[in-house]
Amino acid sequence: MSSGYEVIVLRTPEKEIRRLPPKIRRQIFEKLLELEADPRPQDSVALRGFERGHRVHSGEYRILYDVDDVVRAVTVWRIKHRKDVYRNL
């Protein structure tokens, strides 16, 4: 059995990723791969008001996600530019 976490990207952030330029898309994919190995990297920040919510930076973009240690899963629920990421939460 793998010691890493499964990264699950919900439909909305998946669509957002597809609209991004290739360079930024690559950066985000690299960060998602890092989350498989360590869902709470040194640059992650716990989100207030979200029990298991975390945030990491990927250039000008932010990745918001939940960590479930029981099933060893990281669920990505938002990927947006830093100026838009916290709107309508």
C-alpha atoms as a printed R data frame, in Angstrom:
   type eleno elety resid chain resno       x      y       z
1  ATOM     1    CA   MET     A     1   0.000  0.000   0.000
2  ATOM     2    CA   SER     A     2   1.252  3.468  -0.876
3  ATOM     3    CA   SER     A     3   2.269  5.813   1.919
4  ATOM     4    CA   GLY     A     4   1.144  8.899  -0.035
5  ATOM     5    CA   TYR     A     5  -2.175 10.641  -0.167
6  ATOM     6    CA   GLU     A     6  -4.616 10.507  -3.062
7  ATOM     7    CA   VAL     A     7  -5.225 13.948  -4.575
8  ATOM     8    CA   ILE     A     8  -8.819 14.446  -5.723
9  ATOM     9    CA   VAL     A     9  -9.519 17.546  -7.814
10 ATOM    10    CA   LEU     A    10 -13.194 18.462  -7.895
11 ATOM    11    CA   ARG     A    11 -14.864 19.421 -11.165
12 ATOM    12    CA   THR     A    12 -14.828 23.220 -10.716
13 ATOM    13    CA   PRO     A    13 -11.068 23.552 -10.069
14 ATOM    14    CA   GLU     A    14 -10.423 21.019 -12.828
15 ATOM    15    CA   LYS     A    15 -12.210 23.300 -15.298
16 ATOM    16    CA   GLU     A    16 -10.239 26.279 -13.981
17 ATOM    17    CA   ILE     A    17  -6.945 24.443 -14.562
18 ATOM    18    CA   ARG     A    18  -7.877 23.726 -18.188
19 ATOM    19    CA   ARG     A    19  -8.340 27.461 -18.872
20 ATOM    20    CA   LEU     A    20  -4.874 28.410 -17.626
21 ATOM    21    CA   PRO     A    21  -1.779 28.954 -19.764
22 ATOM    22    CA   PRO     A    22   0.472 25.862 -20.053
23 ATOM    23    CA   LYS     A    23   3.252 27.262 -17.838
24 ATOM    24    CA   ILE     A    24   0.908 27.990 -14.935
25 ATOM    25    CA   ARG     A    25  -0.877 24.660 -15.441
26 ATOM    26    CA   ARG     A    26   2.486 22.856 -15.118
27 ATOM    27    CA   GLN     A    27   3.272 24.729 -11.894
28 ATOM    28    CA   ILE     A    28  -0.069 23.739 -10.404
29 ATOM    29    CA   PHE     A    29   0.355 20.088 -11.420
30 ATOM    30    CA   GLU     A    30   3.781 20.055  -9.764
31 ATOM    31    CA   LYS     A    31   2.278 21.439  -6.550
32 ATOM    32    CA   LEU     A    32  -0.509 18.836  -6.663
33 ATOM    33    CA   LEU     A    33   2.108 16.087  -6.989
34 ATOM    34    CA   GLU     A    34   3.900 17.505  -3.949
35 ATOM    35    CA   LEU     A    35   0.624 17.342  -2.006
36 ATOM    36    CA   GLU     A    36   0.463 13.577  -2.684
37 ATOM    37    CA   ALA     A    37   3.673 13.109  -0.727
38 ATOM    38    CA   ASP     A    38   3.075 15.766   1.935
39 ATOM    39    CA   PRO     A    39  -0.414 17.289   2.297
40 ATOM    40    CA   ARG     A    40   0.872 19.840   4.804
41 ATOM    41    CA   PRO     A    41   4.090 21.224   3.294
42 ATOM    42    CA   GLN     A    42   6.011 23.953   5.049
43 ATOM    43    CA   ASP     A    43   4.340 26.681   2.968
44 ATOM    44    CA   SER     A    44   0.775 25.488   3.691
45 ATOM    45    CA   VAL     A    45  -1.537 27.528   5.883
46 ATOM    46    CA   ALA     A    46  -4.567 26.212   7.769
47 ATOM    47    CA   LEU     A    47  -7.728 28.072   6.763
48 ATOM    48    CA   ARG     A    48  -9.803 29.669   9.498
49 ATOM    49    CA   GLY     A    49 -13.407 28.544   9.516
50 ATOM    50    CA   PHE     A    50 -12.621 25.294   7.705
51 ATOM    51    CA   GLU     A    51 -11.936 22.327   9.971
52 ATOM    52    CA   ARG     A    52  -9.558 20.533   7.600
53 ATOM    53    CA   GLY     A    53  -8.961 23.320   5.076
54 ATOM    54    CA   HIS     A    54  -5.511 24.359   3.899
55 ATOM    55    CA   ARG     A    55  -3.970 26.692   1.332
56 ATOM    56    CA   VAL     A    56  -0.754 26.578  -0.668
57 ATOM    57    CA   HIS     A    57   0.683 28.993  -3.201
58 ATOM    58    CA   SER     A    58   1.584 28.123  -6.750
59 ATOM    59    CA   GLY     A    59   2.951 31.331  -8.213
60 ATOM    60    CA   GLU     A    60   0.121 33.859  -8.402
61 ATOM    61    CA   TYR     A    61  -2.459 31.116  -7.841
62 ATOM    62    CA   ARG     A    62  -3.793 29.605  -4.632
63 ATOM    63    CA   ILE     A    63  -4.861 26.018  -4.126
64 ATOM    64    CA   LEU     A    64  -7.478 25.466  -1.415
65 ATOM    65    CA   TYR     A    65  -7.965 21.917  -0.220
66 ATOM    66    CA   ASP     A    66  -9.093 19.625   2.614
67 ATOM    67    CA   VAL     A    67  -6.972 16.875   4.133
68 ATOM    68    CA   ASP     A    68  -8.588 13.656   5.371
69 ATOM    69    CA   ASP     A    69  -5.980 11.648   7.267
70 ATOM    70    CA   VAL     A    70  -8.309  8.686   7.842
71 ATOM    71    CA   VAL     A    71  -8.735  7.867   4.145
72 ATOM    72    CA   ARG     A    72  -5.432  9.583   3.214
73 ATOM    73    CA   ALA     A    73  -7.015 11.930   0.684
74 ATOM    74    CA   VAL     A    74  -6.473 15.541  -0.328
75 ATOM    75    CA   THR     A    75  -9.558 17.111  -1.905
76 ATOM    76    CA   VAL     A    76  -8.860 20.232  -3.960
77 ATOM    77    CA   TRP     A    77 -11.960 22.419  -4.028
78 ATOM    78    CA   ARG     A    78 -10.664 25.720  -5.406
79 ATOM    79    CA   ILE     A    79  -7.816 26.913  -7.619
80 ATOM    80    CA   LYS     A    80  -7.901 30.597  -8.485
81 ATOM    81    CA   HIS     A    81  -5.724 33.663  -8.919
82 ATOM    82    CA   ARG     A    82  -4.757 35.220  -5.589
83 ATOM    83    CA   LYS     A    83  -7.001 38.260  -6.158
84 ATOM    84    CA   ASP     A    84 -10.110 36.097  -6.694
85 ATOM    85    CA   VAL     A    85  -9.612 33.011  -4.549
86 ATOM    86    CA   TYR     A    86 -11.429 34.182  -1.414
87 ATOM    87    CA   ARG     A    87 -14.422 35.753  -3.126
88 ATOM    88    CA   ASN     A    88 -17.740 33.959  -2.572
89 ATOM    89    CA   LEU     A    89 -16.430 31.445  -0.049
